[in-house]
Amino acid sequence: MRHGLLLGILVGLTMFIGAAVNAQETASWRYAPELLKPFWNSGVVEDESVLFLRENPTEVAVGKVLFPIKEIVSVQGSSGEITYEAGVDYRFEPGSRELIIPVGSRIVTSTPSDLRRPANSQRHRLTHRDGNGEILFGATLEYHQLQTLVTYEKMSDDWPIQMPTFDSAVLPSTLRKLHDREPLSVVLLGDSISTGCNASGWGNGAPYQPAYQDLLVQHLRAHYQTEVTLNNLSVGGTSTPWGITMIDKVAEHQPDLVILAFGMNDSAGRTAKDYGQNVATMIASTRAELPKAEFILVASMLGNRDWVTLKHEVFPEYRDELAALRQPGVALADMTSVWDEFFKRKKDADLTGNGVNHPNDFGHRVYAQILSALLIDPGFVTAKTK
């Protein structure tokens, strides 16, 4: 558990960034519902992140997107401030998932060595699985600045993972409140991913995108035209035993909905059985004080499989433990299966916020999209939009 905790401590030391950015976010970030459209059933994938790699400066760089491309809508720098030119800065073949970046392009490219550091040269030892030095650690927006945003129309919709769909029976009390436009109180309890780490807004960089939980709140407010209050009790470096100690704090906020999002730090050494029992205890302890509370259990994204510290095999086991807890009033948001499929199609460097265990802006949007799929009724029409 030591390495996960150490990374969490580093996150804690940099959390002042998030406090400083609130005014900047308000001025620079604009909510756009299309960014929260589920990537798996939308005809256009918005701002998918790619880190383009070239073996040496004299060769083309290559990167892949999730789906075969029918047409490129835009290719932009990660800040959104630069738009690149087709045929000059990049090229692609329709039906392919691959973009080619020629020598001389304005698009940021990297070499594999750019994503490595010598052994024992960083504050935290992020030993690469092949033993050749360490994975570059990005404390704030280092990876964000190496990534490029690709918006494209899909040629096909090949996505084998079963994704969440709206079902009013899954979270009936929460959804009734949203439908009736009553105020909804949400508490989020999790680790550094849920503090917002490595979202561009958290890191005080353009486009200043909020983290997944704030995107979710914006989306719910816009869709249902009602007040949604989020109290985020998450702390970097934590795991499920700490979560159990926080239930009294959770109950103080009288939440209608509790989102429990642990697993990344647990995976450094906790068995799936213990993990599942700890989450079950959090649910039972909360309901002892708030019998009507409902829950979304987040099965964590996957960490970098080249990082030796994480016990990567436990992530699907954790997901299965959470799935076994499902019942009316307890839903599952399965990020684990989605990231497993992501890694079959893309590199970790395309999706990471810090190199090892945090999402970037695209990843935070995917988190928000999956949570939204459980909560957004596509048939709901407010009086303002009728």
C-alpha positions, 0 to 999 in steps of 0.5 A, spaced: 500 500 500 506 504 501 506 506 493 499 508 493 499 512 499 505 516 497 502 518 490 496 520 494 500 524 499 503 528 493 496 529 490 495 532 497 501 537 497 498 539 490 491 540 491 492 547 492 492 548 485 484 546 485 482 551 490 486 556 485 482 554 479 475 555 481 475 562 478 478 561 472 474 555 471 468 559 471 471 564 466 474 559 461 470 552 461 463 552 458 458 546 459 457 543 453 452 537 453 455 534 447 461 532 451 457 528 455 454 524 450 456 517 451 462 515 446 459 508 445 453 510 442 454 517 439 456 518 432 461 523 433 467 522 438 468 528 442 475 530 443 478 523 444 485 524 447 491 521 443 499 521 445 503 521 438 509 517 438 515 516 434 521 512 434 526 518 432 525 525 430 526 523 423 520 518 422 513 519 422 509 519 429 503 514 429 497 514 434 490 511 434 483 512 436 477 508 439 473 507 433 474 507 425 474 514 422 469 516 417 471 523 417 475 528 422 471 533 425 477 537 428 484 535 431 486 540 436 492 541 441 490 539 448 488 546 450 483 547 444 487 553 442 490 550 436 487 547 430 491 543 426 490 542 418 489 535 415 494 533 410 499 538 413 499 536 420 496 529 420 493 524 415 489 518 415 485 513 411 478 513 412 476 506 415 482 506 419 483 508 427 490 510 425 492 518 424 499 519 421 503 525 424 509 527 418 515 530 420 515 537 421 507 537 423 505 542 429 502 537 433 506 535 439 509 528 438 514 524 443 518 518 443 518 512 448 524 515 452 520 522 453 516 517 457 521 514 461 526 517 467 532 513 470 531 509 476 530 513 483 530 519 479 523 521 481 520 523 488 516 516 487 519 510 484 515 508 478 519 502 476 517 500 469 515 492 468 521 491 463 526 494 468 528 499 464 528 505 469 521 509 471 515 511 468 514 519 467 510 521 473 506 527 471 504 531 477 499 536 474 498 537 466 505 534 464 501 528 460 495 533 458 500 537 454 503 532 450 496 529 448 492 531 442 484 532 441 481 528 436 474 529 434 471 524 429 465 521 426 465 514 426 465 509 420 462 503 425 460 502 432 464 496 434 463 496 442 463 489 445 462 492 452 455 492 455 454 499 457 449 502 463 442 504 460 437 508 463 433 504 468 428 508 473 427 502 477 435 502 479 435 508 483 428 510 484 428 515 489 434 519 486 430 519 479 424 521 482 427 527 485 430 529 479 424 528 475 420 532 480 425 537 480 426 537 487 433 538 490 438 532 490 444 532 495 450 527 493 456 525 497 462 523 493 467 518 497 473 516 494 480 517 492 485 521 488 481 520 482 475 523 485 478 529 488 479 531 481 486 530 480 489 531 473 483 534 470 485 540 466 481 545 471 484 542 477 491 543 474 489 550 472 490 549 465 486 550 458 481 548 457 480 548 464 475 542 464 472 540 471 473 533 474 468 528 472 463 529 479 463 536 477 461 535 470 456 530 472 453 535 476 453 540 471 449 535 466 444 533 471 442 540 473 442 542 465 438 536 463 433 536 469 433 544 471 433 542 478 438 544 484 444 538 485 448 539 491 455 535 491 459 534 497 466 531 495 469 528 501 474 524 497 482 524 499 488 522 495 491 516 497 485 513 501 482 506 500 476 502 503 478 502 510 478 509 510 472 510 507 468 506 513 471 511 518 468 516 514 460 514 514 458 519 520 461 525 515 457 522 509 451 522 514 452 529 516 450 531 509 444 527 509 445 525 502 440 522 497 445 519 493 452 516 495 457 515 490 463 510 493 469 510 488 475 506 491 479 501 488 486 504 485 489 504 492 486 498 495 489 494 489 496 495 491 495 489 496 487 488 498 484 482 496 477 482 493 473 479 498 476 484 503 474 490 498 467 487 497 466 486 505 469 494 506 464 497 501 458 492 503 460 495 510 460 502 508 453 501 505 450 498 511 453 503 515 450 509 511 443 506 511 443 505 518 443 512 519 440 514 512 435 508 510 433 511 504 440 513 501 441 510 494 448 508 492 452 508 485 458 503 486 464 505 481 469 500 479 475 503 478 479 505 471 485 501 470 492 503 472 498 503 467 499 496 466 507 497 466 507 499 473 509 494 477 506 496 484 499 495 482 496 488 483 492 489 476 489 482 476 484 484 482 481 490 478 476 485 475 475 481 481 473 488 485 468 489 479 465 483 480 464 484 488 461 490 487 456 487 481 454 482 487 452 488 491 447 491 486 440 491 488 434 496 487 437 503 490 445 500 489 447 501 482 454 499 478 458 504 474 463 499 471 469 503 469 474 497 469 471 493 463 471 500 459 478 501 461 480 494 459 477 495 452 480 502 452 487 498 453 486 493 447 485 499 442 489 505 445 496 506 449 495 508 457 499 514 455 493 516 450 488 516 456 493 517 463 493 524 467 499 522 471 502 516 467 500 511 472 493 511 475 489 518 474 485 519 468 486 525 463 480 530 461 477 525 456 477 519 462 474 524 466 469 525 461 468 518 460 467 517 468 461 522 467 458 519 461 458 512 465 455 515 471 450 520 467 447 513 463 445 511 470 441 518 471 439 521 465 432 519 463 433 521 455 425 521 455 425 527 460 423 533 457 423 540 462 418 545 461 423 549 458 425 545 452 418 542 450 
